[in-house]
Amino acid sequence: MTHESHRVQMARSLGRLLKGFQSLTSLPAMRAQRSHPSACVPCRTTVALPSLFSFKPRDFSLPNSSWSSEMMRLYDHYNSQCEVEAERGETRGGPWQRLPSYNRSLKYATGGVYLSKIIQSRARLFTRNIREPGAAFEYVLFVNKEEQRCVCIFQAGHLLEGPPGHVHGGAIATMIDNVTGTHATVLSGPVMTANLNINYRSPVPLGSTVLIESSLDTKEGRKTFISCKVTSTDGSKLHTEATALFLSINVSHLLRGG
Ligand SMILES: CCCCCCCCCCCCCCCC(=O)SCCNC(=O)CCNC(=O)[C@H](O)C(C)(C)COP(=O)(O)OP(=O)(O)OC[C@H]1O[C@@H](n2cnc3c(N)ncnc32)[C@H](O)[C@@H]1OP(=O)(O)O
């Protein structure tokens, strides 16, 4: 099969499956169940639907036993600013927001369970594909929409070694792309990295916790320019600096293979 006919077939299957999904979610029984949760639903639909809608994926951005005390301290610091006390003991949203993180972005998006079947059922987000906690990329991202800033607390595990005892430059680049890319997505919707410039200033010790901070430089049409730096957690040591350009895309760009 040629690349072109494969692409056309993939697009057709995608269209068919999306239509299927839409009609599934608009089944009369489904509507009845939504408005009357206790309503009796015919077996044919109850068998298929709960697995689609009730499965709770693992959120990798929550603390686990591998997190260092420094990682936990910083997590608590930003997490405590996600909700602040309002009047009469009530709480309201604070300046920061924690971004959840799943290892299968397509599967957990609406209808994505079908998309992931077409594209690659075994696909996993690169930074979230190692099961052993603490072995590779441990991180959590917080975004400050008002200040158009993002901060990532990153703990680099033993599988990320480059120079002895230090983190591989490609792993650092991966995290910078990940943080700036997520930040650009929050600001501009779906994007792809067009350009990434990195200056490595001082090596990152393996196992250490560092801060990766990104900020919006400017937006021009489809272009989102972001700056980023990696520092020690007290800010005294600059490890890495980067600038990145992201271009807004629509999903058909990914289906076309770019
Ligand atoms: C609530 C939210 C939660 C978030 C939840 C997220 C969950 C998940 C998180 C995962 C986050 C991971 C983030 C990883 C992000 C990747 O790693 S993406 C993978 C790496 N990147 C790629 O593979 C991209 C490959 N390149 C391409 O596909 C295409 O070249 C691009 C980038 C889409 C651009 O193509 P295009 O759309 O055809 O644009 P094109 O017409 O060539 O250029 C448009 C403009 O941009 C300029 N331009 C294009 N390329 C460049 C360049 N390299 N340098 C400078 N200028 C350029 C052009 O000169 C042109 O400028 P103007 O003439 O308009 O002024």
The ligand as an SDF file (V2000), in Angstrom:
LIG
                    3D

 65 67  0  0  0  0  0  0  0  0999 V2000
   -4.7400   21.7560   28.9270 C   0  0  0  0  0  0  0  0  0  0  0  0
   -3.5160   21.4070   28.1270 C   0  0  0  0  0  0  0  0  0  0  0  0
   -2.7870   20.2940   28.6460 C   0  0  0  0  0  0  0  0  0  0  0  0
   -1.6000   19.9670   27.8070 C   0  0  0  0  0  0  0  0  0  0  0  0
   -1.5760   18.5140   27.5500 C   0  0  0  0  0  0  0  0  0  0  0  0
   -0.4540   18.1660   26.6900 C   0  0  0  0  0  0  0  0  0  0  0  0
   -0.2200   16.7040   26.7970 C   0  0  0  0  0  0  0  0  0  0  0  0
    0.9690   16.2840   26.0240 C   0  0  0  0  0  0  0  0  0  0  0  0
    2.1860   17.0250   26.4280 C   0  0  0  0  0  0  0  0  0  0  0  0
    3.2730   16.6920   25.5590 C   0  0  0  0  0  0  0  0  0  0  0  0
    4.0260   17.9120   25.1870 C   0  0  0  0  0  0  0  0  0  0  0  0
    5.1040   17.4700   24.3450 C   0  0  0  0  0  0  0  0  0  0  0  0
    5.5140   18.5480   23.4220 C   0  0  0  0  0  0  0  0  0  0  0  0
    6.4180   17.9530   22.4380 C   0  0  0  0  0  0  0  0  0  0  0  0
    6.2530   18.6530   21.1560 C   0  0  0  0  0  0  0  0  0  0  0  0
    7.0530   17.9700   20.1240 C   0  0  0  0  0  0  0  0  0  0  0  0
    8.0500   17.3870   20.3880 O   0  0  0  0  0  0  0  0  0  0  0  0
    6.5070   18.0580   18.5210 S   0  0  0  0  0  0  0  0  0  0  0  0
    7.6450   16.9680   17.6930 C   0  0  0  0  0  0  0  0  0  0  0  0
    8.8170   17.6670   17.1030 C   0  0  0  0  0  0  0  0  0  0  0  0
    8.3880   18.5510   16.0890 N   0  0  0  0  0  0  0  0  0  0  0  0
    8.0840   18.1350   14.8430 C   0  0  0  0  0  0  0  0  0  0  0  0
    8.1520   16.9700   14.5270 O   0  0  0  0  0  0  0  0  0  0  0  0
    7.6400   19.2100   13.8830 C   0  0  0  0  0  0  0  0  0  0  0  0
    8.0800   18.8920   12.4600 C   0  0  0  0  0  0  0  0  0  0  0  0
    7.8030   20.0380   11.6420 N   0  0  0  0  0  0  0  0  0  0  0  0
    6.5820   20.2460   11.1080 C   0  0  0  0  0  0  0  0  0  0  0  0
    5.6910   19.4000   11.2070 O   0  0  0  0  0  0  0  0  0  0  0  0
    6.3480   21.5240   10.3920 C   0  0  0  0  0  0  0  0  0  0  0  0
    7.5840   22.0300    9.9210 O   0  0  0  0  0  0  0  0  0  0  0  0
    5.6870   22.6170   11.2980 C   0  0  0  0  0  0  0  0  0  0  0  0
    6.5240   22.8810   12.5410 C   0  0  0  0  0  0  0  0  0  0  0  0
    4.2930   22.1520   11.7440 C   0  0  0  0  0  0  0  0  0  0  0  0
    5.5740   23.8870   10.5030 C   0  0  0  0  0  0  0  0  0  0  0  0
    5.0070   23.5710    9.2720 O   0  0  0  0  0  0  0  0  0  0  0  0
    3.8770   24.4830    8.6300 P   0  0  0  0  0  0  0  0  0  0  0  0
    2.6800   24.4550    9.4960 O   0  0  0  0  0  0  0  0  0  0  0  0
    3.7110   24.0410    7.2200 O   0  0  0  0  0  0  0  0  0  0  0  0
    4.4770   25.9350    8.7200 O   0  0  0  0  0  0  0  0  0  0  0  0
    5.3160   26.7280    7.6190 P   0  0  0  0  0  0  0  0  0  0  0  0
    4.3280   27.2270    6.6000 O   0  0  0  0  0  0  0  0  0  0  0  0
    6.4890   25.9530    7.1470 O   0  0  0  0  0  0  0  0  0  0  0  0
    5.8440   27.9340    8.4780 O   0  0  0  0  0  0  0  0  0  0  0  0
    4.9480   28.8600    9.0960 C   0  0  0  0  0  0  0  0  0  0  0  0
    5.7750   29.9840    9.6300 C   0  0  0  0  0  0  0  0  0  0  0  0
    6.6610   29.4700   10.6490 O   0  0  0  0  0  0  0  0  0  0  0  0
    8.0290   29.7010   10.2980 C   0  0  0  0  0  0  0  0  0  0  0  0
    8.8100   28.5140   10.6590 N   0  0  0  0  0  0  0  0  0  0  0  0
    8.5310   27.2240   10.3840 C   0  0  0  0  0  0  0  0  0  0  0  0
    9.4910   26.4360   10.8780 N   0  0  0  0  0  0  0  0  0  0  0  0
   10.3780   27.2300   11.4780 C   0  0  0  0  0  0  0  0  0  0  0  0
   11.5970   27.0000   12.1600 C   0  0  0  0  0  0  0  0  0  0  0  0
   12.0600   25.7620   12.3680 N   0  0  0  0  0  0  0  0  0  0  0  0
   12.2700   28.0440   12.6510 N   0  0  0  0  0  0  0  0  0  0  0  0
   11.7960   29.3140   12.5020 C   0  0  0  0  0  0  0  0  0  0  0  0
   10.6410   29.6130   11.8370 N   0  0  0  0  0  0  0  0  0  0  0  0
    9.9560   28.5730   11.3390 C   0  0  0  0  0  0  0  0  0  0  0  0
    8.0210   29.8970    8.7780 C   0  0  0  0  0  0  0  0  0  0  0  0
    9.1280   30.6450    8.3500 O   0  0  0  0  0  0  0  0  0  0  0  0
    6.7150   30.6160    8.5740 C   0  0  0  0  0  0  0  0  0  0  0  0
    6.8900   31.9460    8.9580 O   0  0  0  0  0  0  0  0  0  0  0  0
    6.0750   33.1520    8.2220 P   0  0  0  0  0  0  0  0  0  0  0  0
    6.5400   33.1300    6.8270 O   0  0  0  0  0  0  0  0  0  0  0  0
    4.6120   32.8000    8.3680 O   0  0  0  0  0  0  0  0  0  0  0  0
    6.4660   34.3650    8.9950 O   0  0  0  0  0  0  0  0  0  0  0  0
  1  2  1  0
  2  3  1  0
  3  4  1  0
  4  5  1  0
  5  6  1  0
  6  7  1  0
  7  8  1  0
  8  9  1  0
  9 10  1  0
 10 11  1  0
 11 12  1  0
 12 13  1  0
 13 14  1  0
 14 15  1  0
 15 16  1  0
 16 17  2  0
 16 18  1  0
 18 19  1  0
 19 20  1  0
 20 21  1  0
 21 22  1  0
 22 23  2  0
 22 24  1  0
 24 25  1  0
 25 26  1  0
 26 27  1  0
 27 28  2  0
 27 29  1  0
 29 30  1  0
 29 31  1  0
 31 32  1  0
 31 33  1  0
 31 34  1  0
 34 35  1  0
 35 36  1  0
 36 37  2  0
 36 38  1  0
 36 39  1  0
 39 40  1  0
 40 41  2  0
 40 42  1  0
 40 43  1  0
 43 44  1  0
 44 45  1  0
 45 46  1  0
 45 60  1  0
 46 47  1  0
 47 48  1  0
 47 58  1  0
 48 49  1  0
 48 57  1  0
 49 50  2  0
 50 51  1  0
 51 52  1  0
 51 57  2  0
 52 53  1  0
 52 54  2  0
 54 55  1  0
 55 56  2  0
 56 57  1  0
 58 59  1  0
 58 60  1  0
 60 61  1  0
 61 62  1  0
 62 63  2  0
 62 64  1  0
 62 65  1  0
M  END
$$$$
